Amino acid sequence: MLRRHLLTITAFTPVVVMIAACGAALTPAQIVTEAAAVATGLQGAIKQVVASYPALIPAETAATIQTDLTDASAAATSLSASLPAATGASIVQTVEGYINAVLSVLAGPSINGLIPAPFNMAIAAAAVLIPQLEAFANTYLPTTAAAAPVTIAARQRFAALVPTMTPDAAVAILATFR
C-alpha cells in the first residue's frame, strides 16, 4: 500500500491536496479530471461492450451498471477545484462508491472480468485511478469505511492488467471512451 500524506488542508479551504503517490502530487484540477474521466470513460466503454458483445453482460446487470455509471457521471460533473475540501471529498466518495460497485460486478461471477480488449483497458484505467480518489476522500472524511475486500480484489485484478500504467495514461485511455 502506498503512503499518502496530506500537505495542505483546512476545513474551509478550496480543494487543495497534495498526496504523495508514486512521487506525484494530485492537484485539485487532477482530482476533478480523474473523477470525471473514470465516470464518463467507463460509462462509454461499458456502452460499447454491451453494443459489441450483447451476450457478455446480462441485460439486467448491464442496466444496473449503466445506472451506477450515470449516477457517478452526474456526481463527477458537480465537482470543481474551487469547492471546499470536505464538499469535494464527499462528492469524490460518491463517485468512488459507484465505480467500486461497477468494478465489483465486472469482476464478479457472471462476468468474471472477461471484458475483451480494448474495453478491458478502460476498466484497468479506472482501477488505477480509484485508489487515488479514495485516498483523497479518506483524507477529508476520516470516518469513511474502507472499500470491501471483494472490491479491493476486483480493483487489483483489473489494475494488474497494466501494472505500469500511470494516472495520466489512465486518464488518456478513459478519454478515448467518452
C-alpha positions as CSV (number, residue, x, y, z in Angstrom):
1,M,0.0,0.0,0.0
2,L,1.3,3.5,-0.9
3,R,1.7,6.0,1.9
4,R,-0.2,9.2,1.3
5,H,0.5,12.4,3.1
6,L,-1.6,15.5,3.4
7,L,0.5,18.6,2.9
8,T,-2.1,21.4,3.0
9,I,-5.6,21.5,4.4
10,T,-8.1,23.3,6.4
11,A,-11.8,22.6,6.7
12,F,-12.8,25.7,4.7
13,T,-10.1,26.0,2.1
14,P,-10.7,25.0,-1.5
15,V,-9.9,21.5,-2.5
16,V,-6.1,21.8,-2.1
17,V,-4.5,18.5,-1.6
18,M,-1.1,17.0,-2.3
19,I,-1.0,13.3,-2.0
20,A,2.4,11.6,-2.2
21,A,1.7,8.7,-4.5
22,C,4.4,7.3,-6.8
23,G,6.2,10.6,-6.5
24,A,3.3,12.6,-8.0
25,A,1.1,15.2,-6.3
26,L,-2.6,15.4,-7.0
27,T,-3.8,18.9,-7.5
28,P,-7.5,20.0,-7.2
29,A,-7.7,20.0,-11.0
30,Q,-6.3,16.5,-11.2
31,I,-8.9,15.2,-8.7
32,V,-11.7,16.8,-10.8
33,T,-10.2,15.4,-14.0
34,E,-9.7,11.9,-12.7
35,A,-13.2,11.7,-11.2
36,A,-14.8,12.8,-14.5
37,A,-12.5,10.6,-16.6
38,V,-13.4,7.5,-14.5
39,A,-17.1,8.1,-14.6
40,T,-17.5,9.1,-18.2
41,G,-14.8,6.9,-19.7
42,L,-16.0,3.8,-18.0
43,Q,-19.6,4.6,-18.9
44,G,-18.6,4.9,-22.6
45,A,-16.6,1.7,-22.5
46,I,-19.4,-0.3,-21.0
47,K,-21.9,1.0,-23.5
48,Q,-19.5,-0.1,-26.3
49,V,-19.1,-3.5,-24.7
50,V,-22.8,-4.0,-24.4
51,A,-23.3,-3.0,-28.1
52,S,-20.4,-5.1,-29.4
53,Y,-20.9,-8.1,-27.2
54,P,-24.6,-8.2,-26.2
55,A,-24.3,-11.7,-24.6
56,L,-21.3,-10.9,-22.4
57,I,-23.1,-8.9,-19.7
58,P,-26.6,-10.0,-18.8
59,A,-29.2,-7.3,-19.6
60,E,-30.2,-6.7,-16.0
61,T,-26.6,-6.4,-14.9
62,A,-25.8,-4.1,-17.8
63,A,-28.8,-1.9,-16.8
64,T,-27.6,-1.8,-13.1
65,I,-24.0,-0.9,-14.2
66,Q,-25.2,1.9,-16.5
67,T,-27.4,3.3,-13.8
68,D,-24.4,3.4,-11.4
69,L,-22.2,5.0,-14.1
70,T,-24.8,7.6,-14.9
71,D,-25.0,8.5,-11.2
72,A,-21.2,8.6,-11.0
73,S,-21.0,10.8,-14.0
74,A,-23.7,13.2,-12.6
75,A,-21.8,13.4,-9.3
76,A,-18.5,14.0,-11.1
77,T,-19.9,16.9,-13.1
78,S,-20.7,18.7,-9.8
79,L,-17.0,18.7,-8.8
80,S,-14.9,21.8,-9.2
81,A,-11.4,22.7,-7.9
82,S,-12.9,25.6,-6.0
83,L,-15.2,23.6,-3.8
84,P,-14.4,23.4,-0.1
85,A,-12.3,20.3,0.6
86,A,-14.9,18.4,2.6
87,T,-17.6,19.0,0.0
88,G,-15.3,17.9,-2.8
89,A,-14.3,14.8,-0.8
90,S,-18.0,13.9,-0.3
91,I,-18.6,14.1,-4.0
92,V,-15.5,12.1,-4.8
93,Q,-16.6,9.5,-2.3
94,T,-19.9,9.2,-4.1
95,V,-18.2,8.8,-7.5
96,E,-15.8,6.2,-6.0
97,G,-18.6,4.3,-4.4
98,Y,-20.4,3.9,-7.8
99,I,-17.2,2.9,-9.6
100,N,-16.3,0.4,-6.9
101,A,-19.7,-1.2,-7.3
102,V,-19.2,-1.4,-11.1
103,L,-15.7,-2.9,-10.8
104,S,-17.0,-5.5,-8.3
105,V,-19.8,-6.5,-10.6
106,L,-17.4,-6.7,-13.6
107,A,-15.1,-9.0,-11.6
108,G,-18.0,-11.0,-10.2
109,P,-19.3,-14.4,-11.1
110,S,-21.5,-13.6,-14.1
111,I,-18.8,-11.7,-15.9
112,N,-15.5,-12.8,-14.2
113,G,-13.6,-9.9,-15.5
114,L,-13.7,-11.3,-19.0
115,I,-14.0,-8.0,-20.9
116,P,-12.3,-8.0,-24.3
117,A,-9.7,-5.6,-25.5
118,P,-9.7,-2.6,-25.8
119,F,-12.5,-2.2,-23.3
120,N,-10.6,-4.0,-20.6
121,M,-8.0,-1.2,-20.7
122,A,-10.7,1.3,-19.7
123,I,-11.6,-0.9,-16.8
124,A,-7.9,-1.2,-15.8
125,A,-7.5,2.5,-16.1
126,A,-10.5,3.0,-13.7
127,A,-8.9,0.5,-11.3
128,V,-5.7,2.5,-11.4
129,L,-7.4,5.9,-10.6
130,I,-9.9,4.8,-8.0
131,P,-7.4,4.3,-5.1
132,Q,-6.2,7.9,-5.6
133,L,-9.7,9.2,-5.4
134,E,-10.4,7.1,-2.4
135,A,-7.3,8.4,-0.7
136,F,-8.4,12.0,-1.3
137,A,-11.9,11.3,0.1
138,N,-10.4,9.5,3.2
139,T,-8.1,12.4,3.8
140,Y,-11.1,14.7,4.4
141,L,-13.7,12.2,5.6
142,P,-11.7,10.1,8.0
143,T,-14.8,8.3,9.3
144,T,-15.4,6.7,5.9
145,A,-15.3,2.9,5.6
146,A,-12.6,1.3,3.7
147,A,-13.5,-0.5,0.5
148,A,-14.7,-4.0,0.9
149,P,-12.1,-6.8,0.4
150,V,-14.0,-8.0,-2.6
151,T,-13.9,-4.5,-4.1
152,I,-10.2,-4.2,-3.4
153,A,-9.6,-7.6,-5.0
154,A,-11.6,-6.5,-8.1
155,R,-9.6,-3.3,-8.4
156,Q,-6.3,-5.2,-8.0
157,R,-7.3,-7.7,-10.6
158,F,-8.1,-5.1,-13.2
159,A,-5.1,-2.9,-12.4
160,A,-2.8,-5.9,-12.8
161,L,-3.7,-5.9,-16.5
162,V,-1.4,-2.9,-16.8
163,P,1.0,-2.8,-13.8
164,T,3.0,0.1,-15.1
165,M,0.0,2.4,-16.1
166,T,0.4,5.9,-14.8
167,P,-2.6,8.0,-13.7
168,D,-2.0,10.3,-16.7
169,A,-2.1,7.3,-19.0
170,A,-5.2,6.1,-17.3
171,V,-7.0,9.4,-17.9
172,A,-5.9,9.4,-21.5
173,I,-7.2,5.9,-22.0
174,L,-10.5,6.7,-20.4
175,A,-10.8,9.8,-22.6
176,T,-10.9,7.7,-25.7
177,F,-14.1,6.0,-24.5
178,R,-16.2,9.1,-23.7
